[in-house]
Amino acid sequence: KLIRFFFMTLLEQSTPVEVAFFSAKAYDRTFFDQAGVELNALTGKGSYNAPNLRINYIENRLFLETVELARGARVVCCFVNDQLDAAVLERLGLYGVQLVAMRCAGYNNIDLKAANANRIAVVRVPAYSPQAVAEHAAFLLGCVNRRLHKAYNRIRDDNYCLDGLVGRDIHGMTIGIIGTGKIGQCFAKIMNGFGVTLLACDICPNSELEQLGVKFVNSPVELFPLCDVISLHCPLFDSTYHMIDAIAIASMKPGCILINTSRGALIDTQALIEGIKSHHLGGAGIDVYENEAEIFFRDLSSIGIHDESL
């Protein structure tokens, strides 16, 4: 949806539009090039190489040291780890940038007040496939619960011992869901099929889930001591930063499994590590990390990772 909106907006322009496409990966080029071909054809603008649209794919992340690469662009397209603070947006405004198009749902890395002050419009992806993220969260739970990651590493070393690989039945567990938007709702429906008790917390309780039998509580604090699994499906704001900290983890049910497919900074990483080391937590399935900016989406196999938390 973003790609279509992005291109339709640009192709309406009568003069050439330069796009600075930061944090670009090979798959970005594949999909955006193809979308450009299709939408140019739909609008009768001709081929993708028509002068109306010129995308400059830039592998670097956008931050103050790289903002110069956006000079001459009218549009900047960014991702989750690009830094669009007041200083960067001021420079973009001086360069004549009119639109920031985020190819992600979150916008916690954008200073919206600064964007408005510099007369820069901001658009974002309205939603990822909620089923895809919810299914991924469910698979992470299954992997952690049945120790599949450990079994995989053992088998690679021809170790077929089962010690330490015993999991628990998900059936009968109490699952806590923090955030019941589109993704949280899909996750609840998936987990309901396992025969679990579902508890949830959201500022706006979901009536459809209530009809499914999901019980809503007033705050995450009420979930922590009751749940065998807690899955996070909420945005990152000042109010949710490190919502899972040492105090929260200490109040969780012993053996609780924590799942996070939302934003890394929802969890205090050091508190999570201590919770796992002490065996108070039964495990964690996460595909986000609060210090991921210099690590995710990069091949570090030749230099290694120097982040002690990882």
DOTORPA-544487 format. One record per residue (C-alpha): x, z, y; residue in one letter. Coordinates in pm, 1 decimal. Example, Ala and Ser with C-alpha at 12.3 -4.5 7.8 and 13.67 -1.06 7.14 Angstrom:
REM DOTORPA-544487
u 1230.0, w 780.0, v -450.0, rest A .
u 1367.0, w 714.0, v -106.0, rest S .
This chain:
REM DOTORPA-544487
u 0.0, w 0.0, v 0.0, rest K .
u 280.9, w 81.4, v 241.8, rest L .
u 458.3, w -246.3, v 169.0, rest I .
u 142.4, w -444.5, v 240.1, rest R .
u 61.6, w -250.8, v 558.8, rest F .
u 424.8, w -270.5, v 667.8, rest F .
u 446.2, w -646.4, v 631.5, rest F .
u 102.0, w -722.9, v 772.3, rest M .
u 186.8, w -523.3, v 1084.9, rest T .
u 514.3, w -706.8, v 1132.8, rest L .
u 388.2, w -1053.9, v 1057.2, rest L .
u 130.0, w -1025.0, v 1334.1, rest E .
u 413.9, w -1030.5, v 1584.5, rest Q .
u 476.7, w -1360.6, v 1761.0, rest S .
u 844.1, w -1289.3, v 1820.9, rest T .
u 1111.8, w -1216.9, v 1558.5, rest P .
u 1107.2, w -861.0, v 1425.8, rest V .
u 1431.3, w -694.2, v 1320.8, rest E .
u 1392.6, w -420.0, v 1059.0, rest V .
u 1665.4, w -162.2, v 988.8, rest A .
u 1598.3, w -56.8, v 629.0, rest F .
u 1796.8, w 264.1, v 563.6, rest F .
u 1883.3, w 428.3, v 228.5, rest S .
u 1825.9, w 89.5, v 67.0, rest A .
u 1858.6, w 52.7, v -308.7, rest K .
u 1851.5, w -258.5, v -525.1, rest A .
u 1493.8, w -190.2, v -632.8, rest Y .
u 1386.3, w -167.4, v -267.2, rest D .
u 1521.1, w -514.3, v -201.0, rest R .
u 1347.9, w -649.9, v -511.7, rest T .
u 1002.9, w -517.7, v -420.1, rest F .
u 1017.5, w -573.3, v -45.7, rest F .
u 1155.1, w -925.7, v -83.4, rest D .
u 874.4, w -1010.2, v -324.2, rest Q .
u 612.4, w -851.9, v -98.6, rest A .
u 749.4, w -1050.5, v 192.1, rest G .
u 708.9, w -1375.4, v 2.0, rest V .
u 352.0, w -1292.7, v -100.2, rest E .
u 236.1, w -1173.2, v 239.4, rest L .
u 398.2, w -1455.2, v 429.8, rest N .
u 206.8, w -1691.2, v 203.1, rest A .
u -117.8, w -1502.1, v 264.1, rest L .
u -79.1, w -1520.6, v 640.4, rest T .
u 35.9, w -1881.2, v 642.8, rest G .
u 365.4, w -1787.4, v 802.3, rest K .
u 570.6, w -1986.4, v 557.5, rest G .
u 860.0, w -1858.1, v 349.0, rest S .
u 1016.9, w -1512.5, v 352.9, rest Y .
u 1301.0, w -1649.4, v 566.0, rest N .
u 1063.9, w -1730.8, v 850.0, rest A .
u 1201.3, w -1607.8, v 1185.2, rest P .
u 917.7, w -1356.6, v 1228.1, rest N .
u 1081.7, w -1106.1, v 995.5, rest L .
u 1443.2, w -1010.9, v 938.8, rest R .
u 1517.3, w -711.7, v 719.3, rest I .
u 1863.7, w -560.9, v 734.3, rest N .
u 1909.7, w -356.8, v 415.6, rest Y .
u 2142.1, w -63.1, v 489.6, rest I .
u 2269.8, w 156.4, v 206.3, rest E .
u 2357.7, w 445.2, v 439.1, rest N .
u 2119.6, w 729.2, v 508.5, rest R .
u 1992.7, w 750.5, v 864.9, rest L .
u 2131.1, w 1038.5, v 1067.9, rest F .
u 2308.4, w 1072.9, v 1402.0, rest L .
u 2635.6, w 926.6, v 1275.7, rest E .
u 2465.3, w 611.3, v 1140.8, rest T .
u 2185.3, w 558.7, v 1394.6, rest V .
u 2398.8, w 294.9, v 1569.2, rest E .
u 2319.7, w 65.1, v 1275.0, rest L .
u 1960.8, w 49.2, v 1399.9, rest A .
u 2059.5, w -106.9, v 1732.2, rest R .
u 1858.5, w -424.2, v 1789.5, rest G .
u 1583.0, w -331.6, v 1543.2, rest A .
u 1220.8, w -289.1, v 1645.5, rest R .
u 1132.2, w -117.7, v 1318.3, rest V .
u 1318.1, w 141.7, v 1112.5, rest V .
u 1218.5, w 196.0, v 748.3, rest C .
u 1330.9, w 527.7, v 598.5, rest C .
u 1312.1, w 747.7, v 287.9, rest F .
u 1298.7, w 1117.5, v 199.7, rest V .
u 1659.5, w 1208.9, v 280.7, rest N .
u 1691.6, w 1023.8, v 608.9, rest D .
u 1718.7, w 1254.7, v 907.3, rest Q .
u 1487.1, w 1173.9, v 1195.2, rest L .
u 1539.7, w 1468.4, v 1425.8, rest D .
u 1504.1, w 1469.9, v 1804.8, rest A .
u 1856.1, w 1338.8, v 1866.2, rest A .
u 1814.2, w 1046.1, v 1626.0, rest V .
u 1468.7, w 957.4, v 1757.7, rest L .
u 1591.9, w 964.4, v 2115.8, rest E .
u 1860.6, w 711.8, v 2025.8, rest R .
u 1609.3, w 497.2, v 1838.8, rest L .
u 1386.4, w 500.9, v 2144.7, rest G .
u 1675.3, w 389.3, v 2364.2, rest L .
u 1743.0, w 103.5, v 2121.2, rest Y .
u 1383.3, w -16.3, v 2155.3, rest G .
u 1257.0, w 92.3, v 1813.2, rest V .
u 876.8, w 96.4, v 1816.2, rest Q .
u 789.5, w 194.5, v 1460.1, rest L .
u 925.6, w 424.5, v 1189.6, rest V .
u 783.7, w 331.0, v 848.5, rest A .
u 838.3, w 599.4, v 584.5, rest M .
u 833.1, w 475.9, v 227.2, rest R .
u 736.1, w 822.8, v 101.8, rest C .
u 440.8, w 1056.8, v 140.9, rest A .
u 630.1, w 1347.8, v 295.0, rest G .
u 725.6, w 1359.3, v 660.6, rest Y .
u 899.9, w 1696.4, v 690.1, rest N .
u 1221.2, w 1513.5, v 785.7, rest N .
u 1064.1, w 1366.5, v 1101.5, rest I .
u 1030.1, w 1541.0, v 1437.0, rest D .
u 684.3, w 1406.0, v 1518.1, rest L .
u 682.9, w 1550.4, v 1869.3, rest K .
u 1010.7, w 1373.9, v 1944.7, rest A .
u 875.1, w 1049.8, v 1799.2, rest A .
u 571.9, w 1072.9, v 2025.8, rest N .
u 788.5, w 1157.7, v 2327.5, rest A .
u 995.4, w 845.6, v 2263.6, rest N .
u 684.0, w 631.3, v 2211.3, rest R .
u 768.1, w 559.7, v 1847.6, rest I .
u 478.8, w 522.0, v 1603.8, rest A .
u 517.5, w 670.0, v 1254.0, rest V .
u 349.1, w 551.4, v 933.9, rest V .
u 392.5, w 678.3, v 579.1, rest R .
u 279.2, w 613.9, v 224.6, rest V .
u -71.8, w 761.7, v 198.5, rest P .
u -4.7, w 870.0, v -162.0, rest A .
u 211.1, w 793.6, v -460.4, rest Y .
u 37.5, w 726.9, v -788.3, rest S .
u -97.3, w 1078.9, v -845.5, rest P .
u -117.3, w 1014.6, v -1219.3, rest Q .
u 250.9, w 919.8, v -1236.6, rest A .
u 370.9, w 1240.7, v -1071.2, rest V .
u 123.9, w 1459.7, v -1260.6, rest A .
u 225.4, w 1305.8, v -1593.7, rest E .
u 590.9, w 1357.5, v -1504.9, rest H .
u 522.2, w 1725.1, v -1434.3, rest A .
u 347.5, w 1758.0, v -1770.7, rest A .
u 639.3, w 1592.7, v -1950.2, rest F .
u 885.0, w 1824.8, v -1774.2, rest L .
u 684.3, w 2120.8, v -1900.5, rest L .
u 688.5, w 1987.1, v -2255.6, rest G .
u 1062.0, w 1921.4, v -2237.7, rest C .
u 1147.7, w 2268.9, v -2108.2, rest V .
u 905.2, w 2448.9, v -2337.5, rest N .
u 1030.5, w 2274.5, v -2653.2, rest R .
u 1396.2, w 2271.4, v -2538.2, rest R .
u 1416.1, w 1894.4, v -2583.0, rest L .
u 1703.5, w 1863.0, v -2336.4, rest H .
u 1910.8, w 2108.7, v -2538.9, rest K .
u 1817.9, w 1943.8, v -2868.1, rest A .
u 1923.0, w 1604.5, v -2730.9, rest Y .
u 2267.4, w 1732.9, v -2633.4, rest N .
u 2316.1, w 1900.7, v -2971.5, rest R .
u 2221.8, w 1590.2, v -3166.0, rest I .
u 2475.5, w 1384.9, v -2970.0, rest R .
u 2737.7, w 1624.6, v -3109.7, rest D .
u 2589.4, w 1600.8, v -3461.3, rest D .
u 2462.3, w 1958.4, v -3436.9, rest N .
u 2121.5, w 1981.3, v -3603.5, rest Y .
u 2089.9, w 2360.6, v -3594.1, rest C .
u 1752.3, w 2483.9, v -3469.0, rest L .
u 1870.0, w 2816.9, v -3327.3, rest D .
u 1749.9, w 2865.7, v -2971.2, rest G .
u 1516.6, w 2566.3, v -2979.1, rest L .
u 1193.5, w 2744.5, v -3063.7, rest V .
u 919.1, w 2680.0, v -2809.2, rest G .
u 569.5, w 2815.7, v -2758.5, rest R .
u 224.0, w 2667.5, v -2795.2, rest D .
u 97.4, w 2541.2, v -2462.2, rest I .
u -252.3, w 2587.1, v -2605.4, rest H .
u -377.0, w 2923.8, v -2486.9, rest G .
u -132.1, w 2953.3, v -2198.1, rest M .
u -236.4, w 3035.0, v -1842.3, rest T .
u -124.5, w 2757.8, v -1606.5, rest I .
u -97.4, w 2821.7, v -1232.9, rest G .
u -117.2, w 2527.3, v -993.6, rest I .
u -13.4, w 2568.0, v -630.6, rest I .
u -163.9, w 2278.0, v -438.2, rest G .
u -466.6, w 2090.2, v -570.6, rest T .
u -454.6, w 1765.8, v -378.1, rest G .
u -458.4, w 1435.3, v -565.0, rest K .
u -150.0, w 1515.3, v -774.0, rest I .
u -240.2, w 1877.3, v -840.8, rest G .
u -588.7, w 1770.1, v -944.3, rest Q .
u -451.8, w 1513.8, v -1190.9, rest C .
u -212.4, w 1772.9, v -1332.4, rest F .
u -499.6, w 2017.7, v -1381.6, rest A .
u -701.8, w 1758.3, v -1571.4, rest K .
u -404.6, w 1675.2, v -1794.4, rest I .
u -334.4, w 2039.7, v -1873.8, rest M .
u -701.9, w 2110.5, v -1936.9, rest N .
u -675.7, w 1888.4, v -2242.8, rest G .
u -425.5, w 2130.6, v -2397.1, rest F .
u -679.9, w 2411.3, v -2407.9, rest G .
u -535.2, w 2636.0, v -2139.1, rest V .
u -665.9, w 2872.4, v -1873.9, rest T .
u -622.4, w 2714.2, v -1532.0, rest L .
u -565.6, w 2911.0, v -1212.8, rest L .
u -503.1, w 2745.1, v -878.0, rest A .
u -431.6, w 2815.3, v -515.5, rest C .
u -498.7, w 2586.2, v -219.8, rest D .
u -609.3, w 2628.9, v 139.9, rest I .
u -906.3, w 2407.6, v 48.1, rest C .
u -1040.1, w 2489.3, v -301.8, rest P .
u -1129.8, w 2179.3, v -501.1, rest N .
u -1496.5, w 2182.7, v -604.0, rest S .
u -1440.1, w 1918.6, v -872.8, rest E .
u -1178.6, w 2139.3, v -1037.5, rest L .
u -1403.4, w 2443.4, v -1008.1, rest E .
u -1663.2, w 2253.3, v -1210.4, rest Q .
u -1388.8, w 2189.1, v -1466.6, rest L .
u -1342.3, w 2564.6, v -1499.9, rest G .
u -1040.3, w 2610.3, v -1274.5, rest V .
u -1041.2, w 2950.9, v -1106.3, rest K .
u -906.9, w 2958.7, v -750.3, rest F .
u -724.5, w 3259.8, v -610.7, rest V .
u -651.4, w 3341.0, v -247.7, rest N .
u -271.7, w 3321.7, v -249.5, rest S .
u 23.7, w 3226.2, v -471.2, rest P .
u 111.9, w 3595.0, v -498.1, rest V .
u -197.7, w 3643.4, v -713.5, rest E .
u -83.1, w 3371.5, v -953.6, rest L .
u 269.4, w 3493.0, v -1017.0, rest F .
u 206.7, w 3787.3, v -1255.1, rest P .
u -68.2, w 3607.6, v -1448.2, rest L .
u 76.7, w 3267.7, v -1536.7, rest C .
u 289.9, w 3140.2, v -1822.4, rest D .
u 357.7, w 2825.2, v -1620.0, rest V .
u 355.5, w 2764.6, v -1245.5, rest I .
u 357.9, w 2407.2, v -1115.8, rest S .
u 415.4, w 2325.4, v -748.4, rest L .
u 220.4, w 2040.0, v -589.1, rest H .
u 238.7, w 2117.5, v -218.7, rest C .
u 412.1, w 1977.7, v 90.4, rest P .
u 714.7, w 2130.2, v 261.5, rest L .
u 636.2, w 2304.5, v 588.4, rest F .
u 791.3, w 2605.0, v 760.5, rest D .
u 521.7, w 2812.1, v 590.7, rest S .
u 611.3, w 2686.9, v 241.4, rest T .
u 991.9, w 2683.7, v 276.1, rest Y .
u 1138.0, w 2898.9, v -5.9, rest H .
u 790.2, w 3009.7, v -108.0, rest M .
u 950.6, w 3068.6, v -447.1, rest I .
u 1218.5, w 3322.2, v -357.0, rest D .
u 1371.9, w 3621.9, v -533.4, rest A .
u 1068.5, w 3840.5, v -461.7, rest I .
u 827.8, w 3577.7, v -593.2, rest A .
u 1032.3, w 3521.6, v -908.6, rest I .
u 1061.3, w 3895.8, v -975.6, rest A .
u 681.8, w 3921.7, v -964.0, rest S .
u 630.8, w 3638.4, v -1211.8, rest M .
u 532.3, w 3698.8, v -1569.8, rest K .
u 842.9, w 3733.3, v -1791.7, rest P .
u 917.8, w 3401.1, v -1957.8, rest G .
u 728.1, w 3200.4, v -1695.5, rest C .
u 824.1, w 2832.3, v -1673.5, rest I .
u 850.5, w 2689.2, v -1322.5, rest L .
u 778.4, w 2320.0, v -1255.4, rest I .
u 853.1, w 2147.7, v -923.8, rest N .
u 789.4, w 1778.4, v -858.6, rest T .
u 713.8, w 1824.8, v -488.5, rest S .
u 992.4, w 1924.9, v -247.4, rest R .
u 1319.2, w 2092.9, v -337.1, rest G .
u 1316.9, w 2345.8, v -54.0, rest A .
u 998.0, w 2504.2, v -183.4, rest L .
u 1234.8, w 2695.5, v -413.4, rest I .
u 1528.3, w 2917.0, v -318.1, rest D .
u 1787.3, w 2765.1, v -551.1, rest T .
u 2002.2, w 3077.1, v -582.7, rest Q .
u 1698.4, w 3288.2, v -664.8, rest A .
u 1600.1, w 3034.4, v -931.3, rest L .
u 1947.7, w 3044.0, v -1084.4, rest I .
u 1942.5, w 3423.9, v -1098.8, rest E .
u 1595.4, w 3418.1, v -1251.8, rest G .
u 1714.9, w 3187.7, v -1529.5, rest I .
u 2044.0, w 3370.8, v -1587.6, rest K .
u 1863.3, w 3702.9, v -1620.8, rest S .
u 1618.0, w 3541.9, v -1866.9, rest H .
u 1328.6, w 3661.2, v -1654.3, rest H .
u 1223.6, w 3297.6, v -1621.1, rest L .
u 1168.5, w 3099.9, v -1938.0, rest G .
u 1302.6, w 2784.6, v -1775.9, rest G .
u 1252.3, w 2537.8, v -1494.3, rest A .
u 1164.4, w 2169.6, v -1487.1, rest G .
u 1251.7, w 2020.7, v -1148.8, rest I .
u 1313.9, w 1670.0, v -1021.7, rest D .
u 1378.5, w 1779.9, v -662.5, rest V .
u 1653.9, w 1997.1, v -515.6, rest Y .
u 1687.7, w 2145.5, v -168.8, rest E .
u 2041.0, w 2006.8, v -124.0, rest N .
u 1975.7, w 1670.5, v -287.7, rest E .
u 2054.3, w 1448.4, v 11.8, rest A .
u 2419.2, w 1384.8, v -79.8, rest E .
u 2353.2, w 1362.4, v -453.6, rest I .
u 2028.7, w 1195.4, v -555.0, rest F .
u 2018.0, w 816.8, v -590.8, rest F .
u 2398.3, w 795.7, v -603.9, rest R .
u 2639.1, w 723.4, v -890.1, rest D .
u 2883.1, w 1015.9, v -881.0, rest L .
u 3020.2, w 965.5, v -1231.7, rest S .
u 3367.2, w 875.1, v -1105.4, rest S .
u 3406.5, w 1167.8, v -864.3, rest I .
u 3183.1, w 1437.6, v -1012.1, rest G .
u 2953.3, w 1684.9, v -841.3, rest I .
u 3103.7, w 1954.9, v -621.3, rest H .
u 2783.9, w 2149.3, v -564.1, rest D .
u 2833.4, w 2484.4, v -739.0, rest E .
u 2459.5, w 2542.1, v -765.1, rest S .
u 2427.2, w 2236.0, v -987.1, rest L .
